[in-house]
Amino acid sequence: MSQGLPIVVECPDCGESRVRPEQVTVRRCVDSGQGSYRFACPTCGLLTVGDSQMSALMRAVDAGAGFESWTMPLELVERPDGPQFTLADVFELHLLLLEPDWFDAIVALEVDG
């Protein structure tokens, strides 16, 4: 892709359109290697992320699109200590949320250290 050629992007609301390379940011997940792109739709202004093949994304970078890499949040691989969350816990939370002062009750709970 040569410098300055428009890049074809797709907005979920407006459909396909063409934007300048500098209006697109190519993204690559360090953990999975998956590529995507981000842009603001020129029609509706919606900030949109779309998936694409890395070869097409690298051509967009060659044409002048920005590039960023990112990693998955650590919370996805962390496993908290403590007892497993059970169906009884869900039921107790449900009952608590039915109370008008549920937020104050949660704040007042002490967490075991």
Phi, psi and omega in degrees: 000129182271162185303130172089351179293143180295150179252133179277124179233166181228121175268135180296337181265319188259345181090201185284141174208174180242137180228162176288150181306322181290352176269000183241141171241123177274136183236140177227126177281121180297322185288317185254343183080000182288140179252150177207175177224155180231140178200162172260126182300129180291342181271308186251348179083001181295128174285122189232143173241131179232155178267152176200170176286142181300326180298317178293322180294321179292327174295324177294320177296317177301328181279351177122003177290151176288165180222138174216146174248154182214162179238155177295149177298141180300334181299338180290334181251349179284144175238112183293151173283163176113176182290154178292142178287127186247173176297326177297323177297319178298316180297316179298319177296318178301313178298320179298319182289345176283342181282143181295333181256033186301322182294316178298323179294320178292316179298326182284343180296140176262136178266132178295132185273000000 
